[in-house]
């Protein structure tokens, strides 16, 4: 098993990781694949980077959010709904790029998890800069979040945490993590365009009159993450075991109304 230091950019020694190419899949399938990959990395110790889009507009609830709170956002009431395994606010996945990265982390080790968060967001900010987009972590904007609004806001992109990326005062990237016994999954959404189902939240393209696409950004983000995390990404596909595990997880969890309405 490779060291956590190498996989999280804490060591100059590079390691080999798997890059799962950009794909468009259904809501439950996307969440199930992320979980299956996390399980796989816990066993193999090989980091995995994955990019994906959503087959239809989808509202993902944070793990701890109550389904009833969906009424707070009527614009997204008509679209598909899935519950994530990660916390935070709800996200309207529509005109965006979603990434997930899973790396091995020893039990009881919190340091690499925070480093992963910071380095991933830095890599994406540097990629955006290559395309003329000035994105900065929220903690560098000089603005303080209202204490009463952080958890009361239903949508993730109306909340602010220190490492969230902000463009022209608007949040455009947010991420969340989930820890397993020997690995951590971090996935996040980069808002490219405004969704009809979340019209109050502008995307990068509207803010800056650009036409950035997921296909343009993916190879550059992967290269930046290779440098910052010390991982040599090799293009790969899901193994048959991961595919079978994802199908089982999808059936038992993310495609289940019991899972979605559990809170």
N, C-alpha and C positions, 0 to 999 in steps of 0.2 A: 504493500500500500504506500502510495506517495505521501510525503509529509504535507500537513496542512499549510505550513509556511510556503511551500512551493506553489500550492494551488491558490493561495490567497495573496500572492505577491510579496510575501515577507522574506523570501529567499531569492537570490539571483539565479539559483539553479533552475533551469526550465524543466517542465514536465509535459507529457503528452496528454491532451484531452480530446474529447469527442465533440464535434460540431454538427448539430442536427439542423439541416437547412430549413429555410423559411417555408412554412406550409400553412394552409387555411383549413381549419377543422371546426367541428361543432364545439359548443361550450363545455358539455360534460366530458367529451373526449379530450379537449385541451387540458382540463384540470386533472383528468385521470393520468394522462401521459406525464405531466409534471410530477405527480406522486409516484408513478412507476419508476421514473428516472431517479428520484430521490432514493427510493428503495434500492435501486441498482448501485448507485454511488456509495451507499452505506456499506455494501458488500465488496465492491471492486476497488474503491478508492480512486477511481478515474473520474476527473471532473467532466461535466457535460454542459455545453452551452447550446441553447435552443431558441429559435425565433419563430413566432407564429402570429397568425391573424385569425379572425373569427368568421365562421361561415354565415352568420347572421348577427345583427345587433343583439348584444347580450348585456344584461345587468348582472354583475357578480357581487354578491353580498360578502362582506368581511365575515370571518368565522364567528365572531361574537355578536354580530348584528341580528336583531329580531326581524323576522320576515314582515311583521306588521308595520315596521318603520318604512317599508317601501311606499306606503301611502304618502310619505313626505315628498315624494318626487313623482308627480303624476305624469310628467312627460315621458318617462320610461316604463309606464305601467303596462304597455302593450307588448313589450319585447320579452324574449326568453330570459329566464332567471336561473342562476346557478350559485351555489355557496362555495366559496374558497376554503382552503384549509389555513390560509393566512389571515391575519387580523386586518384592522383598518376599516376605512369607509367603503361604501359601494362604488363601483366603477362601471360606467357605460362603455363597453368595448364595442367600437364601431369603426371609426376612421383613425386607426392608431397602429402602432407596432408594439407587440408584446414580446418580451424576452424572458427567459428563465435560465438560471445558472445554478448548478448543484455542485458543491465541492465537499470533500471529506473534512470533517472537523472532529477532533477527539472529544470524548465525553467530558463535560464540565469546562470546556474551553470557550470563553465568550469573546476573547480578543479578535480572532480571525473573522468572526461574524460582523463586527463593526467595521473592520478593515474592508471586507468584501463590499459592504454597502457603500462606503466612501469611494473605493476605487472604481466600482462599477459606474457610479454616477459621474465621477470625474472623466472616465473614458467616454461616456456618452456626451458629456459637455464638450470635450475636446473634438469629438466627431462633428457635433453640431457647429462648432466654431469653424471647421473646415468648409462648411456650407454657408458661412456668413451669419450664423445664429449665435447670439451672445446669451448663453444660459448660465446662470449662477446658482449655487446652493442658497436656499432661503436664508440660512444663518448669516450670509454675507450681504444681504440686502439692507440691513439696518432696521428692518421692520420687525416688530414683535407681534406674534400671533395673539389674538384675544383669548385669554384663558378659558372663557366661557363658551368659546365656539369650536374648539378643537375636536371634541368628541360629539358635540351636538349636531354638527353638520353631517347630513346623510351621505353626501358624495365625497369620495376621497380627494377629488381635485378642488374641493372647497376647503380642505384642511391644509395645514402647513406643518411640516417637521423640518428639522435642521438641514438635512441633506436633500430635500426635494429640490428639483431644478425649476427655476423660475425664469420666464422670458417676459419682459415688459410688464412685470408685476403679476403675471399669471402663472400658476403652476402648470408645467407641461410634462413632468416626469415624477412618478411616485413608485415606490417599491415596498415589498413586504417580505418577511422571512418566516420559514418554518424549520425547526430543528428536529432531526430524527436521532436515532441512537449514535450514529457515527458520521452524519453529513448534515449539511444545511442547504435548503432550497431558498433561493431568492428569485422572485419574479416581479416584473414591473411593467408599467404601461407608459409609452411615449405618445403623447397626444399630438397627432399631425394635423388633423382637421376637426372642425366643429361637427358634432353629431346632431341630427335632427331631434334625437332623444335626450340631448343634454345641451340645449341651445345657449344656456347661460355660461358655458365654458368654452372659450375660444382655443383653437389649436394653433400650432406654430405657423402654419401656412396663412391663416387669417391674420394673425398678429403682425406678420412681416411681409405679407403679399408674396409668398413663395409657392413653389409646387414640389416640395420634397415628398418622396415616396419611400415606403419601407424597403423596396428593392434597392434603392440608391444607398440607404443608410446601413443596411445589414453588413456588407463586407467590411466597411470602414469601422463599424463598432467592434466586429470580431477581431480586426487587426489591433485596435486600441486595447481591447481586453487581453489579447495575447501579450502585449508589451507590459501592461500594468499588473497582470496577475502572474506573469511568468509561465504561461501555458501555451504550448504549441498545438493549436486546434487542428485536428484532422477531420475532414468531412466524413460523416458516418450516417448510418440509419439506425433506427431502433432494432434491437435484437428481437428474435422471436419470443424470448422469455419476457422482455419488456412489453411487447405488443400484447401477449396473452395476459400479463399482469394488469395492463392498462384496461383491457376489456372487462376483466373481473372487477376492478376498482370502479370503473364507470357504471357497471350494472348495480353494484352493491351500494355505491355512495353517490356520485355526482349526478347520475341520471335518476336517482330515487327522490320522489317527492318527500319521503320521510326525512332524508338528509337535508333537503332544502328548507323544510319547515321545522327543523329540530329545535329552533329557537323562536 
